[in-house]
């Protein structure tokens, strides 16, 4: 048993070290890894589709950042389900200020997720006016070069699909806020490893020919989510998703609650379970490898004063293992714009272990997915079998 623990602990440390090194090299590469010539007025036209629902703090600033990009030719389409959505006054003010933006309504979805329905309506509105379709969330702030970096591989003909990602900026040192930030850092690191790179619906782009060739409209028109369903399609058809690390959005977070974190990560896990079951199972295996050796090491160290059963070498290895994990946890602060105090960060890192395992365990028996005010019953690949907008519980 000690031998199994020893091997698992060594594998865990090696994988975490690899993930950190590879991720840091890729994510801190900046825009230098995209040495493309400047884009002029003849650049391909980009249509940016932004599904919007509700009015959230900071949303106007986030949308404004997408309206002030340095890309030479682009148009934004804000899409809400209804004309009386709480976000509409804000959208109307922005479309009056910026001539390259417009707002349309898509109506309520009946066969797919509302976000998919809104996105497809935005594509239909743009039609062949756009050479590239970009899809962005409405609540993340973008740097001025975000759109240019995101679409450069497509403009250069090096890829048909590209994706960015986001970084959480924790504005306080509360445990759940920091745990949320740590989870997103882990996901960014995984994105940087090519075998795990997947589209992220908050910032992805595709050429119009690729949209048509891969029949994305048919896929999204019956699916609960955009990015995980696209990931499943690309895996099945051996398509390639190009990661653009510098296309990084910022997500401010403050006073984050456990309920908010759980609701968010519930969806992430269930999207994997229904859309890409292999990735969901691999996530479970990864969590097991992350948690089991750690608990064994902590158990050995905790029992050392009252037990003489464990050999000295195992206690030394357990101490070294825990020391490495503490070092790794603190090293993750390299990916933060503001470093939290070490003790607060380590407390959040430990909380993250518990939250991740608890949410994954909940997903084992889950047969439905709850998103906003709708409960979806799903089939293979995330296909929507039925939806209930009045249901109160999963």
LINTAKA-V530985 format. One record per residue. PSI is psi as a letter, one per 30 degrees, with the letter a starting at -180 (999 if undefined). OMEGA is omega in radians with two decimals (* if undefined). Layout:
# LINTAKA-V530985
PSI/OMEGA, PSI/OMEGA
This chain:
# LINTAKA-V530985
e/3.10, e/3.14, e/3.12, e/3.12, e/-3.12, e/-3.14, e/-3.13, e/3.12, e/3.13, e/3.11, e/3.14, e/-3.13, e/-3.14, e/-3.13, e/3.13, e/3.11, e/3.10, e/-3.11, e/-3.13, e/-3.09, e/3.14, e/-3.13, e/-3.13, e/3.13, e/-3.09, e/-3.02, f/3.12, g/-3.12, f/-3.13, a/-3.11, f/-3.12, f/-3.14, f/3.08, i/-3.03, h/-3.11, l/3.08, l/3.12, k/-3.14, k/-3.12, a/-3.10, f/3.11, g/3.12, l/3.10, k/-3.14, k/3.14, k/3.02, j/-3.10, j/-3.13, k/-3.08, j/3.03, k/-3.09, k/3.08, j/3.10, l/3.12, k/-3.09, l/3.10, k/3.11, f/-3.07, e/-3.13, e/3.12, e/3.13, e/3.14, e/3.13, e/3.13, e/3.09, f/3.11, f/-3.07, h/-3.14, l/-3.12, g/3.10, k/-2.98, f/-3.06, j/3.07, l/3.13, k/3.12, k/3.03, j/3.02, k/-3.09, k/3.01, l/3.12, e/-3.07, l/3.14, f/-3.14, g/3.09, k/-3.13, f/-3.12, f/-2.99, e/3.11, e/3.10, e/-3.13, e/3.13, e/3.11, e/-3.14, e/-3.13, f/3.05, e/-3.11, e/-3.07, k/-3.06, f/-3.10, g/3.11, k/3.03, l/-3.13, k/3.09, l/3.08, k/-3.05, f/-3.02, l/-3.10, k/3.11, k/3.10, f/-3.07, f/-3.09, l/3.07, k/-3.10, e/3.12, e/3.09, e/-3.12, e/3.13, e/-3.12, e/-3.14, e/3.08, e/3.08, e/3.09, e/3.14, e/3.12, e/3.14, e/-3.13, b/-3.10, g/3.05, e/-3.07, k/3.04, f/-3.13, k/3.03, k/3.05, k/-3.10, k/-3.07, k/2.99, l/-3.03, g/-2.98, g/-3.14, k/-3.13, k/-3.06, k/2.96, l/-3.04, f/-3.10, g/-3.05, e/-3.05, e/3.13, e/3.14, e/-3.10, e/-3.03, f/-3.08, e/3.11, e/3.11, e/3.12, e/-3.12, f/-3.14, g/-3.12, f/-3.12, l/3.08, f/-3.13, k/3.06, l/3.13, k/2.96, a/3.04, a/-3.12, l/3.07, k/3.12, k/3.04, j/3.14, k/-3.10, f/3.05, l/-3.09, g/3.10, k/-3.02, e/-3.07, e/3.09, e/3.14, e/3.10, e/3.07, e/3.12, e/-3.14, e/3.12, e/-3.12, e/3.06, e/3.09, e/-3.12, e/3.06, e/3.14, e/3.10, e/3.11, e/-3.07, f/3.07, j/-2.92, e/-3.10, f/-3.13, f/-3.10, k/3.14, l/3.07, k/3.03, k/-3.04, f/3.12, f/-3.12, i/3.07, l/-3.10, l/3.08, l/3.08, l/3.13, e/3.07, e/3.13, e/3.09, e/-3.12, e/-3.08, e/-3.13, g/3.10, h/-3.11, e/-3.13, e/3.10, e/3.14, e/-3.06, f/-3.09, f/3.12, g/-3.03, l/-3.08, f/-3.02, l/-3.08, e/-2.97, e/-3.12, e/3.09, e/3.09, e/3.09, e/3.11, e/3.13, e/-3.12, e/3.08, e/-3.12, e/-3.07, g/3.11, h/3.06, l/-3.07, k/3.05, j/-3.10, k/3.07, k/3.05, j/-3.03, e/-3.10, f/3.03, i/-2.97, k/3.06, l/3.13, k/-3.14, j/3.10, k/-3.14, k/3.11, k/3.11, h/-3.13, k/-3.13, l/3.11, e/3.14, e/3.10, e/-3.12, e/-3.09, e/3.14, e/3.14, e/-3.06, f/3.00, e/-3.12, e/-3.11, e/-3.13, e/-3.11, e/3.03, e/3.10, e/-3.08, e/-3.06, e/-3.05, e/-3.14, i/-3.07, e/3.14, e/3.12, e/3.09, e/3.12, e/3.11, e/3.07, e/3.10, e/3.10, e/3.11, e/3.11, e/3.11, e/3.14, f/3.12, e/-2.99, e/-2.99, e/3.14, e/3.14, e/3.12, e/3.11, e/3.14, e/3.12, e/3.11, e/3.11, e/-3.13, e/-3.13, e/-3.09, f/-3.07, e/-3.10, f/-3.05, g/-3.10, k/3.09, g/-3.06, e/-3.04, k/3.10, l/-3.08, e/-3.10, e/-3.14, e/3.09, e/3.11, e/3.13, e/3.11, e/3.12, e/3.12, e/3.14, e/3.14, e/3.11, e/3.10, e/-3.13, e/3.09, e/3.10, e/-3.14, e/-3.13, e/-3.13, e/3.13, f/3.13, f/3.10, f/3.06, f/-3.10, g/-3.11, k/3.05, f/3.09, k/-3.10, k/3.07, l/3.06, k/-3.06, e/-3.09, e/3.11, e/-3.14, e/-3.14, e/3.07, e/3.11, e/3.11, e/3.10, e/3.10, e/-3.14, e/3.07, e/-3.07, e/-3.09, e/-3.14, e/-3.11, e/-3.12, e/-3.13, e/3.13, e/3.12, e/3.09, e/-3.07, f/-3.05, e/-3.07, g/-3.05, k/3.14, f/3.13, l/3.10, k/3.12, k/3.14, j/-3.05, b/-3.07, g/-3.03, k/3.00, k/-3.10, k/2.94, k/-2.93, l/3.04, a/-3.10, k/3.09, g/-3.12, g/3.13, k/-3.11, j/3.08, e/3.07, l/3.09, k/-3.09, j/-3.08, f/-3.13, f/-3.06, k/-3.11, f/-3.05, l/3.02, 999/*
